[in-house]
Amino acid sequence: MEEVLKEIFQSIIDGDQKLTPQKVQEALDAGLEPGYILNEGMVAAMSEVGRLFEEGEYFVPEMLIAARAMQAGLAVLKPKMVEANIQSIGKVVAGTVKGDLHDIGKNLVCMMLEGAAFEIIDLGSDVPPEKFVEAVEKNGANIVAMSALLTTTMPNMKTTIEALKAAGLRGKVKVMVGGAPLTAKYAEEIGADGYAPDASRAVALAKDLVS
């Protein structure tokens, strides 16, 4: 692997938001393909961050810092990826459900998914069912990712799935859910396709759902 890719990889692991974009630019200037930089440098680094998290060496703050460094690098890379017409591996409409204003977990999932080469349509928090439906229609999304942190807002996940059904879209998208009070059993009960307990496993789940 080229030295500069190793440096990109390490700068993301270290969460260095200043160094990552510089190194990405360096890699582009050296003539490396945008897709190669993305996969070998950035996606590989975020996979490693996910592994460190699962093994208890990294916690949410470290993951967030690494994800922010990765996003700083992506900002440099994205225009080149568009020029090179690099396809994302899937489109994800993400949001925290209606009535719920918590977005740290959702933001982290979005950043991790972006680091894994998904295209993200982030609707923010307090998102009503019809807004999810509209975003899926408009963007031709493959996945809807919903989060809830309050037990009182969890039923709005089911309402959103029902709204997707009513709009005739349920067969076209996979639905994944997450959030502190949720369980795999609850995800099954409301008719979701999958549940992830944390951001790192959300990436693995999303990859499974589009494969």
C-alpha positions in Angstrom: 0.0 0.0 0.0 1.3 3.5 -0.9 2.8 5.4 2.0 0.2 8.2 1.6 -2.6 5.7 2.0 -1.1 4.5 5.2 -0.9 8.1 6.4 -4.6 8.6 5.5 -5.5 5.4 7.3 -3.5 6.4 10.4 -4.8 10.0 10.5 -8.4 8.7 10.5 -7.6 6.2 13.3 -6.1 9.1 15.2 -9.0 11.4 14.4 -6.8 14.1 13.0 -9.2 16.4 11.2 -6.5 18.7 9.9 -4.1 16.0 8.5 -6.7 13.7 6.8 -7.8 16.2 4.1 -4.2 17.2 3.5 -3.2 13.6 3.0 -6.2 12.9 0.7 -5.2 15.9 -1.4 -1.6 14.6 -1.5 -2.9 11.2 -2.7 -5.0 12.9 -5.4 -2.0 15.0 -6.5 0.1 11.8 -6.7 -2.5 10.5 -9.2 -4.2 7.9 -7.1 -7.7 7.0 -8.1 -10.5 8.5 -5.9 -12.1 5.1 -5.5 -8.8 3.5 -4.5 -8.2 6.3 -1.9 -11.7 5.8 -0.6 -11.5 2.0 -0.2 -7.9 1.4 0.7 -7.4 4.4 2.9 -10.7 5.6 4.3 -13.1 2.6 4.3 -10.3 0.4 5.6 -9.7 2.9 8.5 -13.3 3.1 9.5 -13.5 -0.7 9.5 -10.5 -0.7 11.8 -12.3 1.9 14.0 -15.3 -0.4 14.1 -13.2 -3.3 15.1 -11.5 -1.3 17.9 -14.9 -0.2 19.1 -16.2 -3.8 19.2 -13.2 -5.0 21.1 -13.7 -2.3 23.7 -10.5 -0.3 22.8 -12.5 2.6 21.4 -15.6 4.2 22.8 -18.2 6.5 21.2 -16.0 9.7 21.6 -13.1 8.1 19.7 -15.5 6.8 17.0 -17.0 10.3 16.6 -13.5 11.9 16.3 -12.4 9.3 13.7 -15.6 9.7 11.8 -15.2 13.5 11.7 -11.6 13.1 10.4 -13.0 10.8 7.7 -15.7 13.3 6.8 -13.0 16.1 6.5 -11.2 13.8 4.0 -14.4 12.9 2.2 -15.1 16.6 1.6 -11.9 16.8 -0.5 -12.5 13.4 -2.2 -16.2 13.8 -3.1 -15.9 16.2 -6.0 -13.3 13.8 -7.6 -15.6 10.8 -7.0 -18.4 12.6 -8.8 -16.1 13.4 -11.7 -14.9 9.7 -11.8 -18.6 8.7 -11.5 -17.9 6.3 -8.6 -21.1 4.5 -7.6 -22.0 4.3 -3.9 -22.9 0.8 -2.6 -26.3 2.0 -1.6 -28.5 5.0 -0.7 -29.6 5.4 2.9 -32.4 7.7 4.1 -31.7 8.3 7.8 -33.4 10.1 10.6 -34.5 10.1 14.2 -38.3 9.5 14.3 -41.0 12.0 15.0 -41.0 13.4 18.6 -37.4 12.5 19.2 -34.7 15.1 19.1 -31.7 12.9 19.9 -29.3 12.7 17.0 -25.8 11.8 18.3 -26.2 8.1 17.6 -27.9 8.8 14.3 -25.1 11.2 13.2 -22.5 8.6 14.1 -24.3 5.9 12.1 -24.5 8.3 9.1 -20.8 9.1 9.3 -19.8 5.5 9.6 -22.1 4.5 6.7 -20.6 7.3 4.6 -17.2 6.0 5.5 -18.3 2.6 4.2 -19.2 4.2 0.8 -22.9 4.6 1.2 -24.7 7.7 0.0 -26.6 9.3 2.9 -29.7 11.4 2.9 -29.8 12.6 6.5 -33.3 14.0 7.4 -32.2 15.0 10.9 -34.3 14.5 14.0 -38.0 14.6 14.8 -38.8 13.2 11.3 -42.5 12.5 10.5 -43.4 9.3 8.6 -44.4 11.2 5.4 -40.9 12.9 5.3 -39.2 9.4 5.2 -41.7 8.3 2.5 -41.0 11.5 0.4 -37.2 11.1 0.7 -37.3 7.4 -0.4 -39.4 8.3 -3.4 -37.3 11.3 -4.4 -33.9 9.6 -3.9 -34.6 6.0 -4.9 -33.1 4.8 -1.6 -32.3 1.2 -0.8 -32.4 1.6 3.0 -34.3 3.5 5.6 -32.4 3.9 8.8 -34.4 5.0 11.8 -33.4 5.7 15.3 -35.2 6.4 18.6 -33.8 7.1 22.0 -37.1 7.5 23.9 -39.5 4.6 24.6 -42.4 7.0 23.9 -41.2 7.6 20.3 -40.5 4.0 19.4 -44.0 3.4 18.1 -43.4 6.0 15.4 -41.0 3.5 13.8 -43.9 1.2 13.2 -46.0 4.1 11.9 -43.2 5.0 9.4 -43.0 1.4 8.2 -46.8 1.4 7.7 -46.5 4.7 5.8 -43.9 3.1 3.5 -46.3 0.2 2.9 -49.2 2.5 2.2 -47.1 4.3 -0.4 -46.2 1.0 -2.1 -42.5 1.4 -1.2 -42.0 -1.2 1.5 -40.9 -3.8 -1.1 -38.3 -1.5 -2.5 -36.5 -0.6 0.7 -34.9 -2.4 3.6 -35.6 -0.8 7.0 -33.0 -0.9 9.8 -33.6 0.5 13.3 -31.5 1.4 16.3 -31.4 3.3 19.5 -30.8 2.6 23.2 -34.2 1.3 24.2 -34.6 -1.0 21.1 -34.1 -4.7 20.8 -33.9 -7.2 17.9 -37.2 -8.6 19.1 -38.9 -5.2 18.9 -37.4 -4.6 15.4 -39.0 -7.9 14.3 -42.3 -7.1 15.9 -42.7 -3.8 14.0 -41.6 -5.4 10.7 -38.1 -3.9 10.3 -35.5 -5.9 8.3 -32.8 -5.5 10.9 -31.6 -4.0 14.2 -28.1 -2.7 15.1 -27.1 -2.0 18.7 -24.3 0.4 17.7 -22.8 2.3 14.7 -20.2 -0.2 13.8 -22.7 -3.0 13.6 -25.1 -0.7 11.7 -22.5 -0.7 8.9 -22.3 -4.5 8.8 -26.1 -4.7 8.8 -26.5 -2.2 6.0 -23.9 -4.1 3.9 -25.9 -7.3 4.5 -29.1 -5.6 3.5 -27.9 -4.4 0.2 -25.9 -7.5 -0.8 
